[in-house]
Amino acid sequence: MNISEFQKLIEETYGDKDRKRGVENTWLWFSEEVGELARAINGRTSRENLRHEFADVFAWLTTLASIANVDLQEVTKDRYGQGCPRCKAIPCKCDEVRQRAYRC
């Protein structure tokens, strides 16, 4: 399944509920899931739960994009399809200092 197919699946499954909830409340759910992922990354849960939390964060991000009428596959390809958004290289050739200060 590609990103567009996943976004369509999430929209078909949850779209009505998501639109009723609105972007502000959906953002709160997304933020909660990011917190759960952070705890899982810090090793406080099983490997299976870590995988589960990554999937949840991606699903809620997809929901936010759908509510905002953003095609995640399109914007991802536009932003990262040629490599690093700044230097356009694969792998990134931006200097190490900038990489530590900024996410390229």
C-alpha positions, -999 to 999 in steps of 0.1 A, spaced: 0 0 0 14 34 -9 8 67 10 -22 77 -12 -39 43 -7 -34 45 30 -48 81 31 -78 70 11 -83 40 35 -82 62 66 -106 87 49 -131 60 41 -128 44 75 -128 74 97 -135 105 75 -170 114 88 -159 112 125 -127 131 117 -144 160 101 -169 162 129 -141 162 155 -123 190 136 -87 198 132 -81 212 167 -94 181 185 -77 158 160 -44 177 167 -49 168 204 -53 131 196 -23 132 173 -2 149 201 -12 122 226 -1 95 201 32 113 196 37 112 234 29 75 235 55 69 207 81 89 227 75 67 257 78 36 235 110 49 219 125 55 253 122 17 259 93 17 283 73 -7 262 77 -38 241 90 -39 205 54 -48 194 40 -17 212 67 5 195 55 -7 161 19 -1 171 27 35 182 45 43 150 14 31 131 -9 52 153 11 83 148 12 78 110 -26 72 110 -33 104 130 -9 124 108 -28 111 78 -61 121 94 -48 156 100 -37 159 64 -71 147 51 -90 172 72 -67 199 59 -71 186 23 -34 178 19 -24 149 -3 4 134 18 19 114 -11 21 145 -33 36 168 -6 61 141 4 72 136 -31 74 174 -37 94 180 -6 117 149 -4 114 133 -38 148 146 -50 166 140 -18 174 166 8 151 196 4 180 220 9 209 205 -11 189 180 -32 215 153 -26 211 117 -16 226 113 9 224 148 22 255 169 17 246 198 40 274 206 64 274 188 97 269 220 118 237 228 99 225 192 102 228 194 140 210 227 142 183 220 116 165 190 102 172 193 65 
